[in-house]
Amino acid sequence: MMNLQKNRHFQVHIEGYASDGSGVCRVDGRAVFVPKTIQGEDWEIRIVKVGANAVYGRGERLLSASPARVESACPYFGRCGGCDLWHMSYDEELRFKLLRVNDALQRISKQSLRAETILGSEEITRYRNKGIFAVAARDGVPQAGFYRERSHALIPVERCLIQNELSERAASAVIQWMRENAVPAYDEQSGTGAVRHVFCRIARKSADAVLCIVTAQGLGAKTASLVAYLRAALPELSGIVLNVNKNRGNTVLSGDFYTLWGGSELRDELCDSRFSIAPQAFFQVNPPQAERLYQKALYYADLRGDELVFDLYCGAGTISLLLARHAKRVIGAEIVPEAVENARMNAAENGIDNVEFLCADAGEAAEELARRGLQPQVVVVDPPRKGMSEEAVKAVASMSPQRIVYVSCDPATLARDILRFEGLGYTLSAATAVDMFPRTRHVETVVLLSRK
């Protein structure tokens, strides 16, 4: 252990991967995490941090490269904190993500069952239908880009290979207007300034594109100038929205929303249903992969037409409407009021009348439905990255559904919740990984939990 001191050099063999995509080697019996390395490679590394629970190194010299190593196509890779895996082939990326899912299932939830497959994405560039660019001043000049990893230091980015090109042009247009009109970027430290983020969402199966400018205090008399500038620069837009978010913190969209021009909601299609999506409502960023994910969830639900199904964390109703076409009745729950209103409108738009939506968080909704005496045969959950609360897990299990279909964007919290459900009478029956976010560490998983 004495050898592990900061700035010491070692020759190492990369044995595996950490959950963030870093390579893992061993020095003096301890695991050392080395970013941008690939399993099977030999490196000379320098120790950069020795902590009580983890040791971090930096690759100084590549001694033996993996056949999976590729030249990064992104000039910002390693500085911008958005992507993690441009240094490896896509086949290796998929292998890492499947390993990540199965490691969490085995190590955290103590499962022997493995996800045997991962559904890769046909598009690994320009796949995002939603772009959120942070805005800050660099040398007194407004810039748009993304934060350096684990910080709020802005890295100006003009061309991001996973964003839609319209999102890039939208961010560029807003920044140019700010410079020409002396509109200051928001400063997190002082809480002063105006523009905080540029948020653009583009439909895949309609001509809609909605741009939302997130500000700290509005734009006053300059608002009309912004609308005229953006309409001229971005004729593809179908709507321009102003969000006044006065909160100090990391939440991008909060506070009041004002439609400046056109429509505030995006119209798109997913799984043969039409949707209207408010800026605040959740909608998957990679629709083709979302369809594959939801079809797998439907397969696990194994609906015959006579079931009552609960869909918790239902967003704008994307999964709910798919389920409703195959079940007797579906009840969805979502905590965001605008998303619930979207879900109700979407059901009406698609002529689906066997679905009901509640505005409540998952735990409260499950308790309310239990008080009504309703007993679902199937419950579908699609929680945020933090997973389900312990109370929500207990509330779902208390209704004794035959099957629970869990859609997750974080293998660790999924595994934690599987262990909780196991203690309440459920067993893991099937699992599939889905790559929704190519070139990043993130991976989606859908699993089936069956009542013992």
C-alpha positions as a Markdown table, in Angstrom:
| # | Residue | x | y | z |
|---|---|---|---|---|
| 1 | Met | 0.0 | 0.0 | 0.0 |
| 2 | Met | 2.9 | 2.3 | 0.6 |
| 3 | Asn | 3.7 | 2.4 | -3.2 |
| 4 | Leu | 0.4 | 4.1 | -4.0 |
| 5 | Gln | 1.5 | 7.7 | -3.7 |
| 6 | Lys | 0.5 | 10.6 | -5.9 |
| 7 | Asn | 2.6 | 11.1 | -9.0 |
| 8 | Arg | 4.2 | 7.7 | -8.9 |
| 9 | His | 4.4 | 5.9 | -12.2 |
| 10 | Phe | 3.5 | 2.2 | -12.9 |
| 11 | Gln | 3.2 | -0.1 | -15.8 |
| 12 | Val | -0.2 | -1.8 | -15.7 |
| 13 | His | -2.6 | -4.1 | -17.5 |
| 14 | Ile | -6.2 | -2.9 | -17.8 |
| 15 | Glu | -8.3 | -5.8 | -16.5 |
| 16 | Gly | -11.9 | -4.4 | -16.8 |
| 17 | Tyr | -14.2 | -1.4 | -16.6 |
| 18 | Ala | -15.7 | 0.8 | -14.0 |
| 19 | Ser | -19.3 | 2.0 | -14.3 |
| 20 | Asp | -18.2 | 5.3 | -15.9 |
| 21 | Gly | -16.2 | 3.5 | -18.6 |
| 22 | Ser | -12.8 | 4.0 | -17.1 |
| 23 | Gly | -10.4 | 1.1 | -17.3 |
| 24 | Val | -9.5 | -0.7 | -14.1 |
| 25 | Cys | -6.1 | -2.1 | -13.2 |
| 26 | Arg | -4.5 | -3.2 | -10.0 |
| 27 | Val | -1.5 | -1.8 | -8.3 |
| 28 | Asp | -0.2 | -3.1 | -5.0 |
| 29 | Gly | -3.5 | -5.0 | -4.5 |
| 30 | Arg | -5.7 | -2.0 | -5.0 |
| 31 | Ala | -8.0 | -1.1 | -7.9 |
| 32 | Val | -6.9 | 2.0 | -9.9 |
| 33 | Phe | -9.3 | 3.7 | -12.2 |
| 34 | Val | -7.8 | 5.1 | -15.4 |
| 35 | Pro | -10.1 | 7.1 | -17.8 |
| 36 | Lys | -9.9 | 6.6 | -21.6 |
| 37 | Thr | -8.3 | 3.2 | -21.4 |
| 38 | Ile | -9.7 | -0.1 | -22.8 |
| 39 | Gln | -9.8 | -3.6 | -21.3 |
| 40 | Gly | -6.8 | -5.6 | -22.5 |
| 41 | Glu | -4.4 | -2.7 | -22.9 |
| 42 | Asp | -1.0 | -2.1 | -21.3 |
| 43 | Trp | -0.2 | 1.4 | -20.1 |
| 44 | Glu | 2.2 | 3.4 | -18.1 |
| 45 | Ile | 0.1 | 5.4 | -15.7 |
| 46 | Arg | 0.7 | 8.1 | -13.1 |
| 47 | Ile | -1.3 | 8.1 | -9.9 |
| 48 | Val | -3.2 | 11.4 | -9.6 |
| 49 | Lys | -5.3 | 10.8 | -6.5 |
| 50 | Val | -5.2 | 8.3 | -3.6 |
| 51 | Gly | -8.4 | 8.3 | -1.5 |
| 52 | Ala | -9.7 | 6.1 | 1.3 |
| 53 | Asn | -12.1 | 4.3 | -1.1 |
| 54 | Ala | -10.7 | 4.8 | -4.5 |
| 55 | Val | -7.4 | 5.4 | -6.4 |
| 56 | Tyr | -7.3 | 7.3 | -9.7 |
| 57 | Gly | -4.6 | 7.2 | -12.4 |
| 58 | Arg | -3.9 | 8.9 | -15.7 |
| 59 | Gly | -2.6 | 7.2 | -18.8 |
| 60 | Glu | 0.8 | 8.6 | -19.6 |
| 61 | Arg | 2.0 | 6.2 | -22.3 |
| 62 | Leu | 0.1 | 3.5 | -24.2 |
| 63 | Leu | 2.3 | 0.4 | -24.4 |
| 64 | Ser | 0.0 | -2.0 | -26.1 |
| 65 | Ala | -3.3 | -0.9 | -27.7 |
| 66 | Ser | -6.5 | -2.8 | -27.9 |
| 67 | Pro | -7.9 | -3.6 | -31.4 |
| 68 | Ala | -11.0 | -1.8 | -30.2 |
| 69 | Arg | -9.2 | 1.6 | -29.8 |
| 70 | Val | -10.2 | 4.2 | -32.4 |
| 71 | Glu | -9.3 | 7.8 | -33.1 |
| 72 | Ser | -11.9 | 10.1 | -31.5 |
| 73 | Ala | -14.0 | 11.9 | -34.1 |
| 74 | Cys | -14.9 | 14.6 | -31.5 |
| 75 | Pro | -12.4 | 17.4 | -31.0 |
| 76 | Tyr | -13.8 | 18.1 | -27.5 |
| 77 | Phe | -13.5 | 14.6 | -26.2 |
| 78 | Gly | -11.7 | 14.6 | -22.9 |
| 79 | Arg | -12.6 | 18.2 | -22.1 |
| 80 | Cys | -16.4 | 18.3 | -22.4 |
| 81 | Gly | -18.2 | 16.1 | -19.9 |
| 82 | Gly | -20.9 | 15.0 | -22.3 |
| 83 | Cys | -19.4 | 11.9 | -23.9 |
| 84 | Asp | -17.2 | 9.2 | -22.4 |
| 85 | Leu | -16.4 | 6.6 | -25.1 |
| 86 | Trp | -15.2 | 8.1 | -28.3 |
| 87 | His | -11.9 | 6.3 | -27.8 |
| 88 | Met | -13.4 | 2.8 | -28.4 |
| 89 | Ser | -15.2 | 1.1 | -31.2 |
| 90 | Tyr | -19.0 | 0.9 | -31.0 |
| 91 | Asp | -18.8 | -2.9 | -30.7 |
| 92 | Glu | -16.6 | -2.5 | -27.6 |
| 93 | Glu | -18.9 | 0.2 | -26.3 |
| 94 | Leu | -21.8 | -2.2 | -26.4 |
| 95 | Arg | -19.7 | -4.9 | -24.7 |
| 96 | Phe | -18.8 | -2.5 | -21.9 |
| 97 | Lys | -22.5 | -1.5 | -21.4 |
| 98 | Leu | -23.7 | -5.1 | -21.2 |
| 99 | Leu | -20.9 | -5.8 | -18.8 |
| 100 | Arg | -22.0 | -2.8 | -16.7 |
| 101 | Val | -25.6 | -4.0 | -16.5 |
| 102 | Asn | -24.6 | -7.6 | -15.6 |
| 103 | Asp | -22.0 | -6.4 | -13.1 |
| 104 | Ala | -24.7 | -4.4 | -11.2 |
| 105 | Leu | -27.1 | -7.3 | -11.3 |
| 106 | Gln | -24.5 | -9.7 | -9.9 |
| 107 | Arg | -22.6 | -7.4 | -7.5 |
| 108 | Ile | -25.4 | -5.2 | -6.1 |
| 109 | Ser | -28.6 | -7.4 | -6.3 |
| 110 | Lys | -26.8 | -10.7 | -6.1 |
| 111 | Gln | -28.5 | -12.1 | -9.1 |
| 112 | Ser | -27.4 | -15.1 | -11.2 |
| 113 | Leu | -29.6 | -14.2 | -14.1 |
| 114 | Arg | -27.9 | -12.1 | -16.8 |
| 115 | Ala | -29.0 | -9.8 | -19.5 |
| 116 | Glu | -27.9 | -11.9 | -22.5 |
| 117 | Thr | -28.3 | -9.2 | -25.2 |
| 118 | Ile | -28.0 | -5.4 | -25.7 |
| 119 | Leu | -29.9 | -3.7 | -28.5 |
| 120 | Gly | -27.5 | -1.4 | -30.2 |
| 121 | Ser | -28.4 | 1.9 | -31.9 |
| 122 | Glu | -28.4 | 2.1 | -35.7 |
| 123 | Glu | -27.4 | 5.8 | -35.4 |
| 124 | Ile | -24.5 | 6.6 | -33.1 |
| 125 | Thr | -24.1 | 10.3 | -34.2 |
| 126 | Arg | -26.7 | 13.0 | -34.5 |
| 127 | Tyr | -29.3 | 10.8 | -32.7 |
| 128 | Arg | -30.5 | 13.2 | -30.0 |
| 129 | Asn | -33.9 | 14.9 | -30.6 |
| 130 | Lys | -33.2 | 17.2 | -27.6 |
| 131 | Gly | -30.2 | 19.5 | -27.1 |
| 132 | Ile | -29.6 | 21.6 | -23.9 |
| 133 | Phe | -26.6 | 24.0 | -24.2 |
| 134 | Ala | -25.4 | 25.8 | -21.1 |
| 135 | Val | -24.6 | 29.5 | -21.5 |
| 136 | Ala | -21.9 | 31.4 | -19.7 |
| 137 | Ala | -19.4 | 34.2 | -20.3 |
| 138 | Arg | -15.8 | 33.5 | -21.3 |
| 139 | Asp | -13.6 | 36.6 | -21.2 |
| 140 | Gly | -16.8 | 38.7 | -20.9 |
| 141 | Val | -18.3 | 37.2 | -24.1 |
| 142 | Pro | -21.4 | 34.9 | -24.1 |
| 143 | Gln | -20.6 | 31.3 | -25.1 |
| 144 | Ala | -22.7 | 28.1 | -25.4 |
| 145 | Gly | -21.4 | 24.6 | -24.7 |
| 146 | Phe | -21.3 | 21.9 | -22.1 |
| 147 | Tyr | -19.7 | 21.6 | -18.7 |
| 148 | Arg | -16.4 | 20.0 | -18.0 |
| 149 | Glu | -17.0 | 16.7 | -16.1 |
| 150 | Arg | -17.8 | 17.1 | -12.4 |
| 151 | Ser | -17.8 | 20.9 | -12.7 |
| 152 | His | -19.7 | 23.9 | -14.0 |
| 153 | Ala | -16.8 | 25.2 | -16.0 |
| 154 | Leu | -18.1 | 25.8 | -19.5 |
| 155 | Ile | -16.4 | 24.2 | -22.5 |
| 156 | Pro | -17.6 | 26.2 | -25.6 |
| 157 | Val | -18.8 | 23.8 | -28.2 |
| 158 | Glu | -19.7 | 24.7 | -31.8 |
| 159 | Arg | -20.2 | 21.2 | -33.2 |
| 160 | Cys | -21.4 | 18.3 | -31.1 |
| 161 | Leu | -21.6 | 15.0 | -32.9 |
| 162 | Ile | -24.5 | 13.5 | -30.9 |
| 163 | Gln | -26.7 | 16.6 | -31.2 |
| 164 | Asn | -29.2 | 17.4 | -34.0 |
| 165 | Glu | -27.7 | 20.1 | -36.2 |
| 166 | Leu | -30.7 | 22.4 | -35.7 |
| 167 | Ser | -29.9 | 22.4 | -31.9 |
| 168 | Glu | -26.4 | 23.6 | -32.7 |
| 169 | Arg | -27.6 | 26.3 | -35.0 |
| 170 | Ala | -30.2 | 27.4 | -32.4 |
| 171 | Ala | -27.6 | 27.7 | -29.7 |
| 172 | Ser | -25.3 | 29.6 | -32.1 |
| 173 | Ala | -28.2 | 32.0 | -33.1 |
| 174 | Val | -29.1 | 32.8 | -29.5 |
| 175 | Ile | -25.4 | 33.5 | -28.6 |
| 176 | Gln | -25.0 | 35.8 | -31.7 |
| 177 | Trp | -28.1 | 37.7 | -30.8 |
| 178 | Met | -26.9 | 38.1 | -27.2 |
| 179 | Arg | -23.5 | 39.5 | -28.4 |
| 180 | Glu | -25.2 | 41.9 | -30.8 |
| 181 | Asn | -27.6 | 43.2 | -28.2 |
| 182 | Ala | -25.3 | 43.2 | -25.2 |
| 183 | Val | -27.4 | 40.7 | -23.3 |
| 184 | Pro | -25.3 | 39.1 | -20.5 |
| 185 | Ala | -25.0 | 35.4 | -19.8 |
| 186 | Tyr | -26.1 | 34.2 | -16.4 |
| 187 | Asp | -23.4 | 34.0 | -13.8 |
| 188 | Glu | -23.9 | 31.2 | -11.3 |
| 189 | Gln | -21.7 | 32.7 | -8.6 |
| 190 | Ser | -23.3 | 36.1 | -8.4 |
| 191 | Gly | -26.8 | 35.2 | -9.6 |
| 192 | Thr | -26.7 | 38.0 | -12.1 |
| 193 | Gly | -27.1 | 38.0 | -15.9 |
| 194 | Ala | -29.9 | 36.8 | -18.1 |
| 195 | Val | -29.6 | 33.7 | -20.3 |
| 196 | Arg | -28.8 | 30.4 | -18.6 |
| 197 | His | -29.5 | 27.7 | -21.2 |
| 198 | Val | -30.7 | 27.1 | -24.8 |
| 199 | Phe | -33.0 | 24.1 | -25.1 |
| 200 | Cys | -34.1 | 22.8 | -28.5 |
| 201 | Arg | -36.3 | 19.8 | -29.2 |
| 202 | Ile | -36.9 | 18.4 | -32.7 |
| 203 | Ala | -39.6 | 16.0 | -33.9 |
| 204 | Arg | -38.7 | 13.0 | -35.9 |
| 205 | Lys | -42.0 | 12.4 | -37.6 |
| 206 | Ser | -43.3 | 15.9 | -38.0 |
| 207 | Ala | -41.9 | 19.3 | -39.0 |
| 208 | Asp | -42.1 | 20.6 | -35.4 |
| 209 | Ala | -39.1 | 22.1 | -33.6 |
| 210 | Val | -39.5 | 24.1 | -30.4 |
| 211 | Leu | -36.8 | 26.3 | -29.0 |
| 212 | Cys | -36.8 | 27.3 | -25.3 |
| 213 | Ile | -34.6 | 30.0 | -24.0 |
| 214 | Val | -34.0 | 29.6 | -20.2 |
| 215 | Thr | -33.4 | 33.0 | -18.5 |
| 216 | Ala | -33.0 | 34.1 | -14.9 |
| 217 | Gln | -35.1 | 37.3 | -15.2 |
| 218 | Gly | -36.7 | 37.5 | -18.6 |
| 219 | Leu | -35.5 | 39.8 | -21.4 |
| 220 | Gly | -37.8 | 42.7 | -21.1 |
| 221 | Ala | -38.0 | 45.1 | -24.0 |
| 222 | Lys | -35.5 | 43.0 | -26.0 |
| 223 | Thr | -37.9 | 40.0 | -26.2 |
| 224 | Ala | -39.4 | 41.0 | -29.6 |
| 225 | Ser | -36.0 | 41.5 | -31.1 |
| 226 | Leu | -35.0 | 38.0 | -30.0 |
| 227 | Val | -38.1 | 36.5 | -31.6 |
| 228 | Ala | -37.6 | 38.3 | -34.9 |
| 229 | Tyr | -33.9 | 37.3 | -35.0 |
| 230 | Leu | -34.6 | 33.6 | -34.3 |
| 231 | Arg | -37.4 | 33.4 | -36.8 |
| 232 | Ala | -35.1 | 34.8 | -39.5 |
| 233 | Ala | -32.1 | 32.7 | -38.5 |
| 234 | Leu | -34.1 | 29.4 | -37.9 |
| 235 | Pro | -37.1 | 29.1 | -40.3 |
| 236 | Glu | -37.5 | 25.5 | -39.2 |
| 237 | Leu | -38.8 | 26.4 | -35.8 |
| 238 | Ser | -42.5 | 25.9 | -35.0 |
| 239 | Gly | -42.4 | 27.6 | -31.6 |
| 240 | Ile | -40.3 | 29.8 | -29.4 |
| 241 | Val | -40.7 | 29.6 | -25.6 |
| 242 | Leu | -39.2 | 31.7 | -22.8 |
| 243 | Asn | -38.6 | 30.0 | -19.4 |
| 244 | Val | -37.9 | 32.4 | -16.5 |
| 245 | Asn | -36.1 | 30.2 | -13.9 |
| 246 | Lys | -35.1 | 32.3 | -10.9 |
| 247 | Asn | -34.0 | 29.3 | -8.8 |
| 248 | Arg | -30.3 | 29.0 | -7.8 |
| 249 | Gly | -29.3 | 25.5 | -8.6 |
| 250 | Asn | -28.8 | 22.8 | -11.3 |
| 251 | Thr | -32.4 | 22.4 | -12.5 |
| 252 | Val | -32.5 | 23.6 | -16.1 |
| 253 | Leu | -36.3 | 24.0 | -16.5 |
| 254 | Ser | -38.2 | 25.5 | -13.6 |
| 255 | Gly | -40.4 | 28.4 | -12.9 |
| 256 | Asp | -42.7 | 30.1 | -15.5 |
| 257 | Phe | -43.0 | 29.5 | -19.2 |
| 258 | Tyr | -44.2 | 32.0 | -21.8 |
| 259 | Thr | -44.9 | 31.1 | -25.4 |
| 260 | Leu | -43.3 | 34.0 | -27.5 |
| 261 | Trp | -44.3 | 32.7 | -30.9 |
| 262 | Gly | -45.9 | 29.6 | -32.5 |
| 263 | Gly | -46.7 | 26.6 | -30.4 |
| 264 | Ser | -45.0 | 25.6 | -27.2 |
| 265 | Glu | -45.6 | 21.9 | -27.6 |
| 266 | Leu | -43.8 | 19.5 | -30.0 |
| 267 | Arg | -45.9 | 17.1 | -32.0 |
| 268 | Asp | -44.3 | 13.7 | -32.8 |
| 269 | Glu | -45.1 | 10.0 | -33.1 |
| 270 | Leu | -43.8 | 7.1 | -31.2 |
| 271 | Cys | -45.0 | 3.4 | -31.4 |
| 272 | Asp | -47.7 | 4.3 | -33.8 |
| 273 | Ser | -49.2 | 7.0 | -31.5 |
| 274 | Arg | -49.2 | 10.7 | -31.8 |
| 275 | Phe | -47.9 | 12.9 | -29.0 |
| 276 | Ser | -47.8 | 16.5 | -27.9 |
| 277 | Ile | -44.9 | 17.2 | -25.6 |
| 278 | Ala | -44.6 | 20.3 | -23.4 |
| 279 | Pro | -41.0 | 21.6 | -22.7 |
| 280 | Gln | -41.3 | 20.3 | -19.2 |
| 281 | Ala | -42.5 | 16.8 | -20.2 |
| 282 | Phe | -40.2 | 13.9 | -20.5 |
| 283 | Phe | -39.7 | 12.3 | -23.9 |
| 284 | Gln | -37.0 | 9.9 | -24.9 |
| 285 | Val | -34.0 | 11.6 | -26.7 |
| 286 | Asn | -33.5 | 8.7 | -29.2 |
| 287 | Pro | -36.9 | 7.7 | -30.5 |
| 288 | Pro | -35.9 | 4.7 | -32.7 |
| 289 | Gln | -34.3 | 3.1 | -29.6 |
| 290 | Ala | -37.1 | 4.1 | -27.4 |
| 291 | Glu | -39.5 | 2.2 | -29.6 |
| 292 | Arg | -37.3 | -0.9 | -29.3 |
| 293 | Leu | -37.2 | -0.4 | -25.5 |
| 294 | Tyr | -40.9 | 0.0 | -25.2 |
| 295 | Gln | -41.7 | -3.0 | -27.4 |
| 296 | Lys | -39.5 | -5.1 | -25.1 |
| 297 | Ala | -41.3 | -3.7 | -22.1 |
| 298 | Leu | -44.6 | -4.7 | -23.8 |
| 299 | Tyr | -43.3 | -8.2 | -24.4 |
| 300 | Tyr | -42.4 | -8.6 | -20.8 |
| 301 | Ala | -45.8 | -7.3 | -19.7 |
| 302 | Asp | -47.3 | -10.2 | -21.6 |
| 303 | Leu | -50.8 | -8.7 | -21.9 |
| 304 | Arg | -53.8 | -10.7 | -23.1 |
| 305 | Gly | -56.4 | -8.0 | -23.1 |
| 306 | Asp | -58.1 | -8.4 | -19.8 |
| 307 | Glu | -55.5 | -6.9 | -17.4 |
| 308 | Leu | -55.5 | -3.8 | -15.3 |
| 309 | Val | -52.1 | -2.1 | -15.7 |
| 310 | Phe | -50.5 | 0.7 | -13.7 |
| 311 | Asp | -47.8 | 2.8 | -15.4 |
| 312 | Leu | -45.9 | 4.8 | -12.8 |
| 313 | Tyr | -43.6 | 7.7 | -13.9 |
| 314 | Cys | -45.6 | 7.8 | -17.1 |
| 315 | Gly | -44.5 | 11.2 | -18.4 |
| 316 | Ala | -46.5 | 12.3 | -21.4 |
| 317 | Gly | -48.1 | 8.8 | -21.6 |
| 318 | Thr | -45.8 | 7.2 | -24.2 |
| 319 | Ile | -45.7 | 3.7 | -22.5 |
| 320 | Ser | -49.3 | 4.1 | -21.2 |
| 321 | Leu | -50.8 | 4.4 | -24.6 |
| 322 | Leu | -48.8 | 1.5 | -26.0 |
| 323 | Leu | -50.0 | -0.7 | -23.0 |
| 324 | Ala | -53.6 | 0.5 | -23.4 |
| 325 | Arg | -53.8 | -1.0 | -26.9 |
| 326 | His | -53.2 | -4.4 | -25.4 |
| 327 | Ala | -54.8 | -4.2 | -21.9 |
| 328 | Lys | -58.4 | -3.8 | -20.5 |
| 329 | Arg | -57.4 | -0.6 | -18.6 |
| 330 | Val | -54.3 | 1.4 | -17.8 |
| 331 | Ile | -53.8 | 4.0 | -15.1 |
| 332 | Gly | -50.7 | 6.2 | -15.4 |
| 333 | Ala | -49.2 | 8.5 | -12.8 |
| 334 | Glu | -46.8 | 11.4 | -13.2 |
| 335 | Ile | -45.7 | 14.2 | -10.9 |
| 336 | Val | -45.3 | 16.9 | -13.5 |
| 337 | Pro | -48.7 | 18.6 | -14.1 |
| 338 | Glu | -47.8 | 19.7 | -17.7 |
| 339 | Ala | -46.9 | 16.1 | -18.6 |
| 340 | Val | -50.2 | 14.8 | -17.1 |
| 341 | Glu | -52.1 | 17.3 | -19.2 |
| 342 | Asn | -50.1 | 16.2 | -22.3 |
| 343 | Ala | -50.9 | 12.5 | -21.5 |
| 344 | Arg | -54.6 | 13.2 | -21.3 |
| 345 | Met | -54.6 | 15.1 | -24.5 |
| 346 | Asn | -52.5 | 12.4 | -26.2 |
| 347 | Ala | -54.9 | 9.7 | -25.2 |
| 348 | Ala | -57.8 | 11.7 | -26.7 |
| 349 | Glu | -55.8 | 12.5 | -29.8 |
| 350 | Asn | -55.2 | 8.8 | -30.4 |
| 351 | Gly | -58.8 | 7.8 | -29.6 |
| 352 | Ile | -57.7 | 5.7 | -26.5 |
| 353 | Asp | -60.4 | 5.8 | -23.8 |
| 354 | Asn | -59.3 | 3.0 | -21.5 |
| 355 | Val | -56.6 | 5.0 | -19.8 |
| 356 | Glu | -56.6 | 7.3 | -16.8 |
| 357 | Phe | -53.9 | 9.7 | -15.6 |
| 358 | Leu | -53.1 | 10.9 | -12.1 |
| 359 | Cys | -50.9 | 13.8 | -11.1 |
| 360 | Ala | -48.9 | 12.4 | -8.2 |
| 361 | Asp | -45.5 | 10.9 | -7.5 |
| 362 | Ala | -45.2 | 7.1 | -7.8 |
| 363 | Gly | -45.4 | 6.3 | -4.2 |
| 364 | Glu | -48.5 | 8.5 | -3.6 |
| 365 | Ala | -50.2 | 7.2 | -6.7 |
| 366 | Ala | -49.6 | 3.5 | -5.7 |
| 367 | Glu | -51.0 | 4.2 | -2.3 |
| 368 | Glu | -54.0 | 6.0 | -3.7 |
| 369 | Leu | -54.8 | 3.1 | -6.1 |
| 370 | Ala | -54.4 | 0.6 | -3.3 |
| 371 | Arg | -56.9 | 2.6 | -1.2 |
| 372 | Arg | -59.3 | 2.3 | -4.1 |
| 373 | Gly | -59.1 | -1.4 | -3.8 |
| 374 | Leu | -57.6 | -1.8 | -7.3 |
| 375 | Gln | -55.3 | -4.8 | -7.9 |
| 376 | Pro | -53.3 | -4.6 | -11.1 |
| 377 | Gln | -52.0 | -7.7 | -12.8 |
| 378 | Val | -49.1 | -5.7 | -14.2 |
| 379 | Val | -47.2 | -2.6 | -13.0 |
| 380 | Val | -44.7 | -0.8 | -15.3 |
| 381 | Val | -42.2 | 1.7 | -13.8 |
| 382 | Asp | -39.8 | 4.0 | -15.6 |
| 383 | Pro | -38.2 | 6.1 | -12.8 |
| 384 | Pro | -35.5 | 8.8 | -13.1 |
| 385 | Arg | -31.9 | 8.0 | -12.6 |
| 386 | Lys | -32.2 | 7.9 | -8.8 |
| 387 | Gly | -34.6 | 5.0 | -9.1 |
| 388 | Met | -37.6 | 4.3 | -6.9 |
| 389 | Ser | -38.0 | 5.4 | -3.3 |
| 390 | Glu | -38.3 | 2.6 | -0.8 |
| 391 | Glu | -41.8 | 3.7 | -0.1 |
| 392 | Ala | -42.8 | 3.4 | -3.8 |
| 393 | Val | -41.3 | -0.1 | -3.9 |
| 394 | Lys | -43.3 | -1.2 | -0.9 |
| 395 | Ala | -46.5 | 0.4 | -2.3 |
| 396 | Val | -46.1 | -1.4 | -5.6 |
| 397 | Ala | -45.4 | -4.7 | -4.0 |
| 398 | Ser | -48.3 | -4.3 | -1.6 |
| 399 | Met | -50.7 | -4.5 | -4.6 |
| 400 | Ser | -49.3 | -8.0 | -5.5 |
| 401 | Pro | -49.1 | -7.6 | -9.3 |
| 402 | Gln | -48.2 | -10.8 | -11.1 |
| 403 | Arg | -45.5 | -9.0 | -13.1 |
| 404 | Ile | -43.5 | -5.8 | -12.6 |
| 405 | Val | -41.8 | -4.4 | -15.7 |
| 406 | Tyr | -39.0 | -2.0 | -14.6 |
| 407 | Val | -37.4 | 0.3 | -17.2 |
| 408 | Ser | -34.2 | 1.9 | -15.9 |
| 409 | Cys | -31.6 | 4.4 | -17.0 |
| 410 | Asp | -29.1 | 3.5 | -14.2 |
| 411 | Pro | -28.0 | -0.1 | -13.6 |
| 412 | Ala | -26.9 | 0.6 | -10.0 |
| 413 | Thr | -30.3 | 2.0 | -8.8 |
| 414 | Leu | -32.1 | -0.7 | -10.8 |
| 415 | Ala | -30.1 | -3.4 | -9.0 |
| 416 | Arg | -30.7 | -1.8 | -5.6 |
| 417 | Asp | -34.5 | -1.8 | -6.3 |
| 418 | Ile | -34.5 | -5.4 | -7.6 |
| 419 | Leu | -33.0 | -6.4 | -4.2 |
| 420 | Arg | -35.8 | -4.5 | -2.5 |
| 421 | Phe | -38.5 | -6.2 | -4.6 |
| 422 | Glu | -36.9 | -9.6 | -4.0 |
| 423 | Gly | -37.3 | -9.0 | -0.3 |
| 424 | Leu | -41.0 | -8.4 | -0.9 |
| 425 | Gly | -41.7 | -11.5 | -2.9 |
| 426 | Tyr | -40.5 | -10.9 | -6.4 |
| 427 | Thr | -37.8 | -12.6 | -8.5 |
| 428 | Leu | -35.9 | -11.4 | -11.5 |
| 429 | Ser | -37.1 | -13.3 | -14.6 |
| 430 | Ala | -35.6 | -11.6 | -17.6 |
| 431 | Ala | -33.4 | -8.6 | -18.5 |
| 432 | Thr | -32.4 | -6.8 | -21.7 |
| 433 | Ala | -30.0 | -3.8 | -22.1 |
| 434 | Val | -30.7 | -1.1 | -24.7 |
| 435 | Asp | -28.2 | 1.5 | -25.9 |
| 436 | Met | -30.2 | 4.7 | -25.9 |
| 437 | Phe | -27.2 | 7.0 | -25.6 |
| 438 | Pro | -24.3 | 6.0 | -27.9 |
| 439 | Arg | -20.8 | 7.4 | -27.0 |
| 440 | Thr | -21.8 | 8.0 | -23.4 |
| 441 | Arg | -21.5 | 5.7 | -20.4 |
| 442 | His | -25.3 | 5.6 | -20.0 |
| 443 | Val | -27.4 | 2.5 | -20.8 |
| 444 | Glu | -31.0 | 1.6 | -20.4 |
| 445 | Thr | -32.3 | -1.7 | -19.1 |
| 446 | Val | -35.7 | -3.3 | -19.0 |
| 447 | Val | -36.3 | -6.2 | -16.6 |
| 448 | Leu | -39.2 | -8.4 | -15.7 |
| 449 | Leu | -39.9 | -9.2 | -12.0 |
| 450 | Ser | -42.3 | -12.0 | -11.3 |
| 451 | Arg | -44.2 | -12.7 | -8.2 |
| 452 | Lys | -42.9 | -15.7 | -6.4 |
